[in-house]
Amino acid sequence: MNKKTNKKKAVKTKKLVNKTGKLVFPQTILKPISEFLSSRLSILLKRKKQVDADDPFKDTDRLMDNASPDADAAEQFGHAKTAAIKGEIDQKIKQTKKALGRAKSGKYGICEDCGKMIDTDRLSVYPEATLCTKCAAKREK
């Protein structure tokens, strides 16, 4: 790279650093991301309600007395499946809320462990990411 390109890059990076020296993105950049995450959150909350309504244990018409073993087994399996799906949705809701909070504070796209920028490819696939790939791998070990 030549000196002119390096200077432009330094100026762009300088605008993203706050008074304490930490990397922060302006709200103009983060507003569309916040809107996307908010819409994703509402979809997840609706999906959670749908899954909860499909829980066989919530069915008011289900037989409480003298249920046949196969009907009881189907209810148990259906409830376990519903509980697993709700657990996954709850985890996604938690991650989405966390990412939304980081977007509102200007920290979206910055790894919460190391403070470096999260790769845009990772964010495009997993917009709720709050860790870079290296830090996420460290946590998984």
C-alpha positions in Angstrom: 0.0 0.0 0.0 1.1 3.5 -0.6 1.2 6.3 1.9 -2.0 7.9 0.7 -4.0 4.6 1.3 -2.5 4.1 4.7 -3.4 7.7 5.7 -7.0 7.2 4.6 -7.2 3.9 6.5 -5.8 5.6 9.6 -8.4 8.4 9.4 -11.3 5.9 9.0 -10.1 3.9 12.0 -9.6 7.0 14.1 -13.3 7.9 13.7 -14.2 4.5 15.2 -12.1 5.0 18.3 -13.7 6.7 21.2 -12.1 9.0 23.9 -11.0 6.0 26.0 -9.3 4.5 23.0 -11.9 1.7 22.5 -13.3 0.8 19.1 -16.9 2.0 18.8 -19.2 2.2 15.7 -21.4 5.2 15.1 -25.2 4.7 15.4 -25.7 5.6 11.7 -23.9 2.4 10.8 -25.5 0.3 13.5 -29.1 1.5 13.0 -29.9 -1.0 10.1 -28.3 -3.8 12.1 -30.4 -2.9 15.2 -33.5 -3.0 13.0 -32.6 -6.3 11.6 -31.8 -7.8 15.0 -35.1 -6.4 16.4 -37.1 -8.0 13.6 -35.3 -11.3 14.2 -36.0 -11.1 17.9 -39.8 -10.6 17.2 -39.7 -13.6 14.9 -38.0 -15.7 17.5 -40.5 -14.6 20.2 -43.4 -15.5 17.9 -41.8 -18.9 17.0 -41.4 -19.6 20.8 -45.1 -19.0 21.3 -46.0 -21.3 18.4 -43.7 -24.1 19.7 -45.1 -23.6 23.3 -48.7 -23.9 21.9 -47.7 -27.2 20.2 -46.6 -28.8 23.5 -48.8 -31.8 24.1 -48.7 -31.2 27.8 -50.4 -27.8 27.2 -53.3 -29.5 25.3 -56.4 -29.1 27.4 -58.2 -31.9 25.6 -55.5 -34.5 26.4 -56.6 -37.5 28.3 -55.6 -37.3 31.9 -57.0 -40.7 33.0 -56.3 -44.2 31.6 -54.2 -43.0 28.7 -52.9 -45.9 26.6 -49.1 -46.4 26.9 -48.5 -45.5 23.2 -50.5 -42.2 23.6 -48.5 -41.4 26.8 -45.2 -42.2 25.0 -46.2 -39.9 22.1 -47.0 -37.1 24.6 -43.7 -37.6 26.4 -41.8 -37.5 23.1 -43.7 -34.5 21.9 -43.1 -32.7 25.1 -39.3 -33.5 25.1 -39.1 -32.3 21.5 -40.9 -29.1 22.3 -38.7 -28.5 25.3 -35.6 -29.0 23.2 -36.8 -26.6 20.5 -37.8 -24.0 23.1 -34.3 -24.3 24.7 -32.7 -23.6 21.4 -35.0 -20.6 20.7 -34.4 -19.3 24.2 -30.6 -19.4 23.5 -31.1 -17.6 20.2 -33.3 -15.0 21.9 -30.6 -14.4 24.6 -27.9 -14.0 22.0 -30.0 -11.7 19.8 -30.8 -9.5 22.8 -27.1 -9.4 23.8 -26.1 -8.4 20.2 -28.9 -5.8 20.1 -27.6 -4.3 23.3 -24.1 -4.2 21.9 -25.5 -2.5 18.8 -27.2 0.2 20.8 -24.0 0.9 22.8 -21.9 1.0 19.6 -20.0 -2.2 20.4 -21.6 -4.4 17.8 -19.1 -6.2 15.6 -16.4 -6.0 18.3 -15.3 -9.1 20.2 -16.3 -8.9 23.8 -13.3 -10.8 24.9 -10.3 -9.4 22.9 -11.8 -6.1 21.7 -10.9 -6.7 18.0 -13.3 -6.5 15.1 -15.3 -9.6 14.4 -14.9 -10.7 10.8 -17.7 -9.5 8.6 -18.1 -12.9 7.0 -18.9 -14.3 10.5 -21.4 -11.5 11.2 -23.1 -12.1 7.9 -23.7 -15.7 8.7 -24.2 -15.3 12.4 -25.4 -11.7 13.1 -25.8 -12.4 16.8 -22.1 -13.1 17.2 -20.4 -11.3 20.1 -17.1 -13.1 19.8 -14.5 -13.4 17.1 -13.8 -16.9 15.8 -10.6 -17.2 17.8 -12.2 -16.3 21.1 -15.3 -18.4 20.3 -13.0 -21.4 19.7 -11.2 -20.7 23.0 -14.5 -20.7 24.9 -15.6 -24.0 23.3 -12.5 -25.8 24.5 
